[in-house]
Amino acid sequence: MRPIIEFCASNMHHGTDQVMKALEQNPDYDVIEYGCLGNCGHCYLAPYALVNGEIIEAETADKLHEKIEEVIRDWLKQFE
């Protein structure tokens, strides 16, 4: 199974555009950008993304990237 990572275009001002571009480089990930994910409270306040439907947020875009990778590693362990 491939993890699905979804980004909101309205959240890119937090630097999540760079996180999205970095994650797109991994051919094992499905990275999708939407105009709106309907999580306006999260979107306005902090960098965030959805990983397999779960909201992942952090204080900075770099920390978000780290959290996303951690969540994916943990998720993939269930398939080992």
N, C-alpha and C positions, 0 to 999 in steps of 0.2 A: 504494500500500500504506500501511496505517496501522500505526504502531508500537504494540506491545502492552507495557504497563507493568504489572507485577504487584507487589503489596505484600502483606506478611505482617502479619496483625492483631497478632501477637505482637511485632512490631518497632515498633509505634506509640509505645512509651514513649521512643523515640529522637527523636521529633518528626516521624516520617515521615507521620503523619496529615495534617499541614499541607502537606507536599509533595504527597501524593496529592490533597488537595482543590484545590491550585493547578493541578496537571496535568489534573484532571478538567474544568477550565474550557476547555481546548482541545478543540474538537470534532473535531480531526484525530487525536486520540490515543484509544486504547482503554485505559482504566485499570481494573484489576480488583483487588479485595481478596480474599485468601483467608485462611482461619483459620490455615493453615500451608503454607509452601512447601517444607518439608523441608530447610532450610538452617540448622539450629539454631545452628551455630557462628557463622555470619555474623550471624544474628538477635540473638544474645545480646550480641555484641561491638560492633556498629556499625550505623548506619543503612544500610539496603540495599534494593534493589529488583531485579527482573528486567526487563531491557529486551530484548524479542525473545528471551527465554530466557537471556540473558547476565547474570551477577551483576554489579551495579554497587554499590559501597559507598564510603563516605566517612567522614571524621571527624565531620562534623556533618550535620544535616538540610539546612541551606542549601547546603553543598558537594555533597551528594547531588543536590539539585535541579539545580545547575549542571552536574554530571557527566551527569545524565540528559539534559538538553537538548543537551549537546555530543555525546553518543553518538547521539542521534536525528538531529541535524544531519548528522553524518558518515554515518549509515546512509541518510538520504534522498538524499545526493549520488549514490549508486550508481544511482538511478532517474532522474537528470536527463538 
